Amino acid sequence: MRVLIALLILFIPQILFAENIKGVDVDRLANAIYKAEGGSKTRYPYGILTKYKTTTPRQACINTIKHALRDWNGKGDFIKFLGARYCPVGAKNDPKGLNKNWVKNVTYYYVLLYERG
């Protein structure tokens, strides 16, 4: 995990994509969340449990990322900050305790997607 975080810290400043806010590639992070939440094999894409009339699960995920970026002070690991909101450990809707793996899994896919370009 430390290696993944170190890679993430090293590569974030080099990421220059259209939706790059505070050094975070929003689209890539949304893709990483999609993969970590089960991708095409899940009933809840992006881990979004609510059905919205006017938006897609992907857009709901992106909106959540952008909102968290506004609230984040820029210190520490953003994915860890986001995880405390998006997928909190100990949540009532997580009876198997899988949320504890969310930060590690999203970080893994975020770095992997960066390496693949």
C-alpha positions in Angstrom: 0.0 0.0 0.0 2.8 2.4 0.8 4.3 1.8 -2.6 1.1 2.6 -4.3 0.7 5.8 -2.3 4.3 6.8 -3.0 3.6 6.2 -6.7 0.5 8.3 -6.5 2.3 11.2 -4.8 5.0 11.1 -7.4 2.8 11.0 -10.5 -0.1 13.3 -9.5 1.8 16.5 -10.4 2.6 15.1 -13.8 -1.0 14.4 -14.7 -2.2 17.1 -17.0 -5.7 16.2 -18.1 -8.7 18.4 -18.8 -10.5 17.6 -15.5 -7.5 18.0 -13.2 -8.5 19.8 -10.0 -6.0 20.2 -7.1 -3.8 17.6 -8.8 -6.5 15.0 -9.0 -7.7 13.7 -12.4 -11.4 13.5 -11.8 -12.3 11.3 -14.7 -9.5 8.8 -13.9 -10.6 8.8 -10.2 -14.2 8.1 -11.3 -12.9 5.2 -13.5 -10.9 3.9 -10.6 -14.0 4.0 -8.3 -16.0 2.2 -11.0 -13.5 -0.6 -11.1 -13.1 -0.8 -7.3 -16.9 -1.0 -6.9 -17.2 -4.0 -9.3 -17.3 -2.5 -12.7 -19.8 -3.9 -15.1 -20.5 -6.9 -12.8 -22.2 -4.9 -10.1 -25.8 -3.9 -9.5 -24.6 -0.5 -8.3 -22.2 1.1 -10.7 -19.7 3.4 -9.0 -21.2 2.2 -5.7 -24.1 4.6 -6.1 -27.1 3.1 -4.3 -29.6 5.8 -5.1 -31.4 6.0 -8.4 -31.5 9.5 -9.7 -34.1 10.8 -12.3 -31.8 13.4 -13.8 -28.3 12.0 -13.6 -26.3 8.8 -14.2 -24.3 6.9 -11.5 -21.1 8.1 -13.2 -22.2 11.8 -13.0 -23.3 11.3 -9.4 -19.8 9.9 -8.7 -18.1 12.8 -10.4 -20.3 15.3 -8.6 -19.3 13.7 -5.3 -15.6 13.9 -6.2 -15.8 17.5 -7.2 -17.7 18.4 -4.0 -15.1 16.7 -1.9 -12.3 18.5 -3.7 -13.9 21.8 -2.8 -14.0 20.8 0.8 -10.5 19.2 0.9 -7.7 21.5 2.2 -5.1 19.9 -0.1 -3.2 18.2 2.7 -2.9 14.4 3.0 -4.2 11.8 0.7 -7.3 12.9 -1.2 -8.6 9.3 -1.9 -8.5 8.7 1.9 -10.4 11.9 2.4 -12.9 11.0 -0.2 -13.3 7.4 1.2 -14.4 8.8 4.6 -17.4 10.3 2.8 -18.0 8.0 -0.2 -17.5 4.7 1.5 -17.1 5.1 5.3 -15.9 2.3 7.4 -18.6 1.1 9.8 -21.5 2.3 7.6 -24.8 0.6 8.3 -25.1 -0.5 4.6 -21.8 -2.4 4.9 -22.6 -5.4 7.0 -19.6 -7.4 5.7 -17.1 -4.6 6.5 -15.8 -4.3 2.9 -15.6 -0.6 3.1 -12.3 -0.9 4.9 -10.8 -2.0 1.5 -12.1 1.0 -0.5 -9.2 3.4 -0.2 -6.7 0.7 -1.0 -8.6 -0.6 -4.0 -9.4 2.8 -5.5 -5.8 3.9 -5.0 -4.6 0.7 -6.8 -6.9 1.3 -9.8 -6.1 5.1 -9.9 -2.4 4.3 -10.1 -2.9 1.4 -12.6 -5.0 3.6 -14.9 -2.3 6.3 -14.8 0.4 3.8 -15.7 -1.7 2.6 -18.7 -2.2 6.2 -19.8 
